[in-house]
Amino acid sequence: MAAVDIDVHYVAHLARISLEPEEAQKLGAQLGQILGYIEKLNQLDVTNVEPTAHAVPLVNVTRPDDVRPSLPNDQALGNSPAKANGLFVVPKIVE
């Protein structure tokens, strides 16, 4: 795809940006270069390359879920400045 095939004003409209004429010309050239690099990548033989989402395998490090006793309600509310019916009382922030 050549730079002349790019509708820079349409792309700018999608991105919700306004461009001056010289900016549109510069952006068109830059987009053309980017598409040229993509064409180079399309020429590579990747038949034996396994698709991946990440360059290195990711492993989520988590601890096992063990059932343990929770904090008693009285102790949880111990330092609370305001409490009612076993709950924290906080100031209203939404009007």
BELHUHU-V171379 format. One record per backbone hydrogen bond with DSSP energy under -1.0 kcal/mol. NH is the residue of the N-H (numbers start at 1). CO is the residue of the C=O. If there is no record, write none. Layout:
# BELHUHU-V171379
nh: {NH,NH}
co: {CO,CO}
This chain:
# BELHUHU-V171379
nh: {5,6,8,11,12,13,14,15,17,24,25,26,27,28,29,30,31,32,33,34,35,36,37,38,39,40,41,42,44,49,76,77,80,84,87,89}
co: {2,3,6,7,8,9,10,11,12,20,21,22,23,24,25,26,27,28,29,30,31,32,33,34,35,36,37,38,41,46,72,73,77,87,84,82}
